Amino acid sequence: MSYCIQIDVLGIWRFISIPYKDATIERFIEQLEVEFQDIYKVATPFKIADLRKGDQVLPREELVENVLSADDIAYVLPSPDWKEIVCTQSHKIVGLEKEDFEERVRLLRQLFGETAKLPVLRSCLLRASGDVSVAAGVCSYITPEAMGIQQKVCFSRLVQVPDTTLDMPSVGHTLY
């Protein structure tokens, strides 16, 4: 029976993974490294030091099905080198120059206001693999309190709807 396990990497990246049948934690870690790279397209190769369930480090030789269930969250402990890069040079994770990364953070701050918390904006940009428009979407799901702003920011897209009440062609109405 296959089941999904929630994966959390440093509280920034979250995804769902389905472990291979009869996989050990060692094999599951290898699977997670590949899945993380495929999902987030990070520029710095992702390496996992350990996998935890709560405060317990999971033994690498144990079968996944014996230590993790569908209700569990598996917390990934990245290698110390990778974690250090995230903490001190996060622009390298997504393959950007520091100035370009900070410019994108500045653009997000313009969208969400000067009181928006920089660490939150940076983590959204990391989660979005450096894409500002995706990061704006990620940020819009965060509560105003956590963002450090006064009100929720929502984005909408203009849509042209044809006017079918006329007998002649029409450019339509713009809906918000």
C-alpha positions in Angstrom: 0.0 0.0 0.0 1.5 3.4 -1.0 0.9 6.5 1.0 2.0 10.2 1.0 4.3 11.7 3.5 4.6 15.4 4.1 8.2 16.6 3.7 9.5 19.8 5.4 12.9 21.3 4.6 13.9 24.1 7.0 10.3 25.3 7.2 10.8 26.9 3.8 10.2 24.2 1.3 7.3 21.7 1.7 6.2 18.9 -0.6 4.5 15.5 -0.6 6.4 12.3 -1.4 5.3 8.7 -1.9 8.1 6.4 -0.8 9.0 3.4 -2.9 7.6 0.0 -1.7 9.9 -1.6 0.9 12.3 1.4 0.8 14.7 2.0 3.7 15.2 5.5 5.1 18.5 5.6 3.2 16.8 4.9 -0.1 14.0 7.4 0.8 16.6 10.1 1.5 18.1 9.5 -2.0 14.6 9.7 -3.5 13.9 13.0 -1.6 17.1 14.5 -2.9 16.1 13.8 -6.5 12.5 15.0 -5.9 13.6 18.2 -4.2 16.0 19.0 -7.1 13.2 18.2 -9.7 10.6 20.3 -7.9 12.6 23.4 -6.9 15.3 23.4 -9.5 17.9 24.7 -7.0 21.3 25.6 -8.4 23.3 24.2 -5.4 23.0 20.4 -5.2 20.7 19.4 -2.4 22.2 16.9 0.1 20.3 15.5 3.1 22.2 14.7 6.4 19.3 13.1 8.2 15.6 12.6 8.3 13.6 13.3 11.5 10.1 12.5 12.8 9.6 15.1 15.5 12.8 15.1 17.6 13.8 11.6 16.6 16.4 11.0 13.9 15.3 8.1 11.8 17.7 5.2 11.5 18.9 4.8 7.8 18.5 1.0 7.8 14.9 1.0 9.0 12.0 0.6 6.5 10.0 3.7 5.8 6.7 2.0 6.5 7.9 1.0 10.0 8.7 4.5 11.1 6.5 6.9 9.0 2.8 6.9 8.3 0.6 9.0 6.1 -0.2 11.4 9.0 3.5 12.1 9.8 5.6 15.0 8.7 9.2 14.1 7.9 11.6 16.9 8.7 14.7 17.0 6.5 18.0 18.0 8.0 20.1 19.2 5.0 23.9 18.8 5.0 25.6 21.4 7.2 27.3 23.0 4.1 23.9 23.3 2.2 22.2 24.8 5.3 25.0 27.3 5.7 24.6 28.5 2.2 20.8 28.9 2.8 21.5 31.0 5.9 24.3 33.2 4.6 24.2 33.2 0.8 20.6 32.2 -0.1 21.0 33.8 -3.6 23.4 30.9 -4.5 20.7 28.3 -3.8 18.5 29.6 -6.7 21.5 30.5 -8.9 21.3 34.3 -8.8 23.8 37.0 -8.1 23.4 38.6 -4.7 22.4 41.9 -6.3 19.7 40.3 -8.5 18.3 38.3 -5.6 18.1 41.5 -3.4 16.5 43.4 -6.3 13.8 40.7 -6.4 13.3 41.0 -2.7 13.0 44.8 -3.1 10.3 44.3 -5.8 8.4 42.0 -3.4 8.7 44.6 -0.7 7.2 47.2 -3.1 4.2 44.8 -3.6 3.6 44.0 0.0 4.7 47.3 1.6 7.7 48.6 3.5 6.7 46.9 6.7 6.9 43.4 5.1 9.4 41.3 6.9 12.6 40.7 4.8 13.2 37.1 6.0 9.7 36.1 5.0 10.1 37.7 1.6 13.4 36.0 1.1 12.0 32.6 2.1 9.1 33.1 -0.4 11.6 33.9 -3.1 13.6 30.8 -2.2 10.5 28.6 -2.3 9.7 30.1 -5.7 13.2 29.2 -7.0 13.9 32.9 -7.6 10.7 33.6 -9.7 9.2 36.9 -8.5 5.7 36.3 -9.8 5.6 32.9 -8.1 7.1 34.4 -4.9 4.3 37.0 -4.9 1.7 34.2 -5.1 3.5 32.3 -2.2 3.6 35.5 -0.1 -0.1 36.2 -0.7 -1.0 33.0 1.2 0.9 34.1 4.3 -1.1 35.8 7.0 -0.7 39.6 7.3 0.6 39.1 10.9 3.4 36.7 9.8 4.2 39.0 6.8 4.4 42.1 9.0 1.7 44.0 7.1 -1.6 45.4 8.0 -3.9 43.8 5.4 -4.0 40.8 3.1 -2.8 41.4 -0.4 -4.7 39.6 -3.2 -3.9 39.5 -6.9 -6.3 39.3 -9.7 -6.0 38.9 -13.4 -8.1 40.9 -16.0 -10.3 38.7 -18.1 -12.1 39.7 -21.3 -15.6 38.3 -21.4 -17.5 38.5 -24.7 -20.7 40.4 -24.6 -23.3 37.9 -25.9 -26.3 40.3 -25.4 -25.5 42.1 -28.6 -26.3 40.9 -32.1 -22.9 42.2 -33.4 -19.3 41.4 -32.4 -18.2 43.1 -29.2 -14.9 43.5 -27.5 -16.6 42.5 -24.2 -16.4 43.7 -20.7 -13.4 43.6 -18.3 -14.0 41.7 -15.1 -11.8 42.0 -12.0 
